[in-house]
Amino acid sequence: MIKLRKKEKFTNVESIIVSILGRGGKLKNSILYSLVEKGKTKRESRIIIKNMNFDESTLEKPVSRITGKLLIMLTKELEKLKNIGEI
């Protein structure tokens, strides 16, 4: 017998990650517009991205070339911002 469970909703950080991965283009722009979708202004989003401790070359990479290690780092940075109350 198979039991089906309802899918749990994404947390705030998970929904931002899903939004980033669903976009094309540069990582920086994907993060920016994902934060704008969550209610931040472009200026606030740019400041948040600047505080994320990523190299400029990393932010210029296309989203399609994100590695697992970078994805883990991005998740940790977003968790930090969530704990501070930025997100």
TORKOL-4160 file (C-alpha; in steps of 0.2 Angstrom, whole numbers, padded with zeros to 4 digits, m for minus):
87
<pt num="1" X="0000" Y="0000" Z="0000"/>
<pt num="2" X="0007" Y="0017" Z="m0005"/>
<pt num="3" X="0004" Y="0032" Z="0007"/>
<pt num="4" X="0005" Y="0049" Z="0000"/>
<pt num="5" X="0010" Y="0064" Z="0010"/>
<pt num="6" X="0006" Y="0082" Z="0006"/>
<pt num="7" X="0021" Y="0092" Z="0000"/>
<pt num="8" X="0028" Y="0104" Z="0013"/>
<pt num="9" X="0030" Y="0122" Z="0008"/>
<pt num="10" X="0047" Y="0129" Z="0005"/>
<pt num="11" X="0055" Y="0140" Z="0018"/>
<pt num="12" X="0059" Y="0158" Z="0014"/>
<pt num="13" X="0077" Y="0153" Z="0010"/>
<pt num="14" X="0072" Y="0138" Z="0000"/>
<pt num="15" X="0060" Y="0148" Z="m0011"/>
<pt num="16" X="0073" Y="0161" Z="m0015"/>
<pt num="17" X="0085" Y="0147" Z="m0020"/>
<pt num="18" X="0072" Y="0139" Z="m0031"/>
<pt num="19" X="0068" Y="0156" Z="m0039"/>
<pt num="20" X="0087" Y="0159" Z="m0042"/>
<pt num="21" X="0089" Y="0142" Z="m0050"/>
<pt num="22" X="0074" Y="0145" Z="m0061"/>
<pt num="23" X="0081" Y="0160" Z="m0069"/>
<pt num="24" X="0093" Y="0162" Z="m0083"/>
<pt num="25" X="0108" Y="0174" Z="m0084"/>
<pt num="26" X="0121" Y="0179" Z="m0071"/>
<pt num="27" X="0120" Y="0173" Z="m0053"/>
<pt num="28" X="0120" Y="0191" Z="m0047"/>
<pt num="29" X="0105" Y="0196" Z="m0057"/>
<pt num="30" X="0096" Y="0181" Z="m0052"/>
<pt num="31" X="0099" Y="0184" Z="m0034"/>
<pt num="32" X="0094" Y="0202" Z="m0036"/>
<pt num="33" X="0077" Y="0199" Z="m0045"/>
<pt num="34" X="0073" Y="0185" Z="m0033"/>
<pt num="35" X="0075" Y="0197" Z="m0018"/>
<pt num="36" X="0065" Y="0210" Z="m0027"/>
<pt num="37" X="0051" Y="0196" Z="m0029"/>
<pt num="38" X="0052" Y="0194" Z="m0010"/>
<pt num="39" X="0048" Y="0213" Z="m0007"/>
<pt num="40" X="0065" Y="0221" Z="m0007"/>
<pt num="41" X="0070" Y="0236" Z="m0017"/>
<pt num="42" X="0083" Y="0235" Z="m0030"/>
<pt num="43" X="0095" Y="0246" Z="m0020"/>
<pt num="44" X="0092" Y="0235" Z="m0004"/>
<pt num="45" X="0095" Y="0219" Z="m0015"/>
<pt num="46" X="0111" Y="0226" Z="m0021"/>
<pt num="47" X="0117" Y="0230" Z="m0004"/>
<pt num="48" X="0113" Y="0212" Z="0002"/>
<pt num="49" X="0122" Y="0205" Z="m0013"/>
<pt num="50" X="0137" Y="0216" Z="m0008"/>
<pt num="51" X="0137" Y="0209" Z="0010"/>
<pt num="52" X="0137" Y="0191" Z="0004"/>
<pt num="53" X="0156" Y="0188" Z="0003"/>
<pt num="54" X="0156" Y="0182" Z="m0015"/>
<pt num="55" X="0170" Y="0186" Z="m0027"/>
<pt num="56" X="0164" Y="0197" Z="m0042"/>
<pt num="57" X="0169" Y="0183" Z="m0054"/>
<pt num="58" X="0158" Y="0171" Z="m0045"/>
<pt num="59" X="0143" Y="0183" Z="m0046"/>
<pt num="60" X="0146" Y="0185" Z="m0065"/>
<pt num="61" X="0144" Y="0166" Z="m0068"/>
<pt num="62" X="0129" Y="0160" Z="m0077"/>
<pt num="63" X="0116" Y="0152" Z="m0066"/>
<pt num="64" X="0117" Y="0136" Z="m0077"/>
<pt num="65" X="0135" Y="0134" Z="m0071"/>
<pt num="66" X="0132" Y="0134" Z="m0052"/>
<pt num="67" X="0141" Y="0120" Z="m0043"/>
<pt num="68" X="0135" Y="0111" Z="m0028"/>
<pt num="69" X="0148" Y="0119" Z="m0017"/>
<pt num="70" X="0143" Y="0137" Z="m0023"/>
<pt num="71" X="0124" Y="0132" Z="m0019"/>
<pt num="72" X="0129" Y="0127" Z="m0002"/>
<pt num="73" X="0138" Y="0143" Z="0001"/>
<pt num="74" X="0123" Y="0153" Z="m0006"/>
<pt num="75" X="0112" Y="0144" Z="0006"/>
<pt num="76" X="0123" Y="0148" Z="0021"/>
<pt num="77" X="0124" Y="0166" Z="0016"/>
<pt num="78" X="0105" Y="0167" Z="0014"/>
<pt num="79" X="0103" Y="0158" Z="0031"/>
<pt num="80" X="0114" Y="0171" Z="0039"/>
<pt num="81" X="0104" Y="0185" Z="0032"/>
<pt num="82" X="0088" Y="0177" Z="0037"/>
<pt num="83" X="0095" Y="0176" Z="0055"/>
<pt num="84" X="0099" Y="0195" Z="0055"/>
<pt num="85" X="0082" Y="0199" Z="0048"/>
<pt num="86" X="0088" Y="0206" Z="0031"/>
<pt num="87" X="0076" Y="0193" Z="0022"/>
